[in-house]
């Protein structure tokens, strides 16, 4: 006869696979049939023990998304979706390289500036950041991208 794991055991197992925000872990437990009160208590115990830390999660997740070429708006959206508080999101974004520098690096690696502009827009970079990064490129490339 198979016994069901406790909320704390299920949460620990979920955290062994990957880091999660408190809200995401609570929702995970509830989707698997754990009562909301029990899920909340398990997550609170893990927070007190340092295993669940939304600030650490936000910083780590923001770094990963930025490395994958995401702009600040896309990072912000993902962290909000995971239930991270606004102040922790902003703190995580503040630790990243400036968005303009990240956009410029993508532009420099791209085959064509136009393709890079499309990619940047699709990855959550603001129009202001894209324009600023284009302006920093050598003359011909920036003109080609903005005239297309």
Secondary structure, DSSP 8 states (H G I E B T S, - for coil): ------HHHHHHHHHHHS---HHHHHHHHHHTT--HHHHHHHHHHHHHTTS--HHHHHHHHHHHHHHTT--HHHHHHHHHHTT--HHHHHHHHHTS--HHHHHHHHHHHSSSHHHHHHHHHHTT--HHHHHHHHHHS-HHHHHHHHH-
